[in-house]
Amino acid sequence: MENHSRSKNYYEYLAKYILEEFLPQDFCNLTISDRPDIKQSDKTGIEVTRTFIANQAYAEGIFEQIKNKQLGEISPVKISKLGRLGYRVLENKGVVAGICPREAFWVNIEPLKKAFSEKLRKLRDYQTDKTYLFIHAPMFDLYDDADIRDFAAWAAELQKDYSYQYSKVFVYQVTHLSICSLQEKQVTTMKLDQSKVHWCCEQAEAKA
């Protein structure tokens, strides 16, 4: 099957630009690396991961082919494929602006928990003294403040007996960025300027 998902590098670069653009007081001159994925210095790093819902990666691949195009220009075959995957097109003035699930579904934080626990097990391999985790949630807003607080409390409890721990977890949901300070057990959510988010996406696409 053809691979429609974006490259891993894209999401690493997007995390880099989001952090530098919206939290410049904490992050600057970030470089793409390995173990962890992003470094600010030899002592500070950021791991990047994603959460998925059913068929999301394949649907995103189709969206990449039709985004910003007039609906009338798009092959009905692609729209039909999205429908079979359980997604529908979101349009603005006749132009494709996004996709979302056709049916409502039960939201839970298990994907966030899975992403965190998998990355926590790998943290011992990193050489940085302070490491953050950046989680890309699905491309549409999914988790509310209560969901993020529940996740942060769970993550703090899970890692408390580990000698290696994540200082913070960033949960990125396109319109919002949640900052989970696990050691302090605090969560702050900031609304993101969408013109700046669009710029970050363009920069990431150019680099990936």
C-alpha positions in Angstrom: 0.0 0.0 0.0 1.2 3.5 -0.8 2.5 5.4 2.2 0.4 8.6 2.5 1.7 9.6 5.9 3.9 12.6 6.4 7.6 12.0 7.2 8.8 11.8 10.8 11.0 14.8 10.0 8.0 17.0 9.3 6.6 16.5 12.8 10.0 17.1 14.4 10.4 20.3 12.5 6.8 21.4 13.2 7.5 20.8 17.0 10.7 22.8 16.7 8.9 25.8 15.0 5.9 25.7 17.3 8.1 25.8 20.4 10.3 28.6 19.1 7.4 30.7 17.8 5.1 30.4 20.9 7.6 29.8 23.7 10.6 31.9 22.6 11.5 32.6 26.2 12.2 28.9 26.7 13.3 27.6 23.3 15.6 29.0 20.6 18.1 27.6 18.1 16.6 24.1 18.4 18.3 21.6 16.2 16.9 18.3 14.8 18.9 15.4 16.2 18.4 11.8 17.4 17.8 10.5 20.9 16.3 12.9 21.5 14.7 14.1 18.3 15.4 17.8 19.0 18.2 19.4 21.1 18.7 22.9 22.4 22.0 22.0 23.9 23.9 18.9 25.0 21.9 19.0 28.3 18.3 19.8 27.0 16.3 17.8 24.5 12.8 17.1 23.2 11.3 13.8 22.1 8.5 14.0 19.5 5.7 11.6 19.0 2.1 11.4 17.6 -1.3 9.9 18.6 -3.6 8.5 16.0 -7.3 7.5 15.6 -8.5 4.9 13.1 -7.3 5.5 9.5 -6.0 9.0 10.4 -2.6 8.6 8.7 -4.1 7.4 5.4 -6.8 10.1 5.5 -4.1 12.8 6.1 -2.2 11.6 3.1 -5.3 12.1 0.9 -5.9 15.5 2.5 -2.3 16.6 1.6 -3.3 16.0 -2.1 -6.4 18.1 -2.0 -5.8 20.8 0.6 -6.4 24.4 -0.5 -8.0 23.3 -3.8 -11.5 24.2 -5.0 -13.9 21.4 -4.2 -15.0 21.3 -7.9 -11.4 20.5 -9.0 -11.1 17.4 -6.8 -11.7 13.9 -8.1 -14.9 12.3 -6.7 -12.7 9.2 -6.2 -10.7 11.0 -3.5 -13.8 12.2 -1.7 -15.2 8.7 -1.8 -12.0 7.3 -0.4 -12.2 9.7 2.5 -15.8 8.7 3.1 -14.9 5.0 3.2 -12.1 5.8 5.7 -14.8 7.6 7.9 -13.8 11.2 7.2 -15.5 14.2 5.6 -14.1 17.3 4.0 -14.3 20.7 5.7 -14.5 23.6 3.3 -14.3 27.4 3.5 -15.8 29.3 0.6 -15.5 26.3 -1.6 -11.9 25.6 -0.8 -10.8 22.5 1.1 -9.7 23.5 4.6 -9.5 20.3 6.5 -11.0 16.9 7.3 -12.7 15.4 10.3 -14.4 12.1 11.3 -17.9 11.8 9.9 -19.3 10.2 13.1 -18.9 11.3 16.7 -16.7 8.9 18.7 -15.9 8.4 22.4 -12.9 10.5 23.3 -10.5 9.0 25.8 -6.9 9.7 26.8 -5.6 6.2 26.2 -3.7 7.2 23.1 -1.9 10.0 25.1 -1.1 7.4 27.8 0.3 4.9 25.3 2.5 7.6 23.6 3.8 8.7 27.0 4.5 5.3 28.4 6.3 4.1 25.3 8.5 7.2 25.3 9.2 6.9 29.0 10.7 3.5 28.6 13.1 4.8 26.0 14.2 7.8 28.1 17.0 6.0 29.8 18.9 5.9 26.4 19.2 9.7 26.2 22.1 11.7 27.3 20.3 14.9 28.1 19.8 16.1 31.7 16.4 17.6 31.0 14.1 16.1 28.4 10.7 17.2 27.3 8.0 15.3 25.3 6.1 16.9 22.5 2.9 15.0 21.5 1.1 15.8 18.2 -2.6 15.0 18.8 -4.9 14.5 15.8 -5.2 17.4 13.4 -8.5 18.6 14.8 -9.1 19.5 18.5 -9.9 16.4 20.5 -9.0 16.8 24.2 -10.5 19.5 26.5 -8.8 20.9 29.6 -10.2 18.2 31.8 -8.8 15.5 29.6 -5.3 17.1 29.6 -5.3 17.5 33.4 -6.3 13.9 33.8 -3.5 12.8 31.5 -0.9 15.0 33.2 -1.8 13.6 36.7 -1.6 10.1 35.4 1.8 10.8 33.7 3.3 12.4 36.8 2.2 9.4 38.9 3.5 6.9 36.4 7.0 8.3 36.2 7.5 9.3 39.9 9.5 6.2 40.7 11.7 6.4 37.6 15.2 7.8 38.0 14.8 9.4 34.5 11.7 11.6 34.0 10.2 14.0 31.5 10.2 17.6 32.9 7.2 18.7 30.7 4.9 17.3 28.1 3.5 19.5 25.4 0.2 18.4 23.8 -0.3 20.2 20.5 -3.8 20.3 19.0 -3.4 22.8 16.1 -5.4 25.6 17.8 -4.1 25.0 21.3 -0.9 24.0 23.0 -1.1 22.4 26.5 2.0 22.6 28.7 2.0 19.8 31.3 4.6 20.5 34.0 4.8 17.0 35.5 7.0 17.8 38.5 4.8 20.7 39.6 1.6 18.8 38.5 0.4 21.9 36.7 -1.2 22.4 33.3 -1.3 25.6 31.2 -3.1 25.8 27.9 -2.5 28.5 25.4 -4.5 29.4 22.3 -2.4 29.6 19.2 -2.5 32.3 16.5 -3.5 30.4 13.4 -1.5 32.6 11.0 1.6 31.7 13.0 0.7 28.0 13.1 0.3 28.2 9.3 3.8 29.7 9.0 5.2 26.9 11.2 3.6 24.3 9.0 5.0 25.9 5.9 8.5 26.0 7.4 8.3 22.4 8.5 7.1 21.3 5.0 10.0 23.1 3.4 12.5 21.4 5.7 11.1 17.8 5.8 
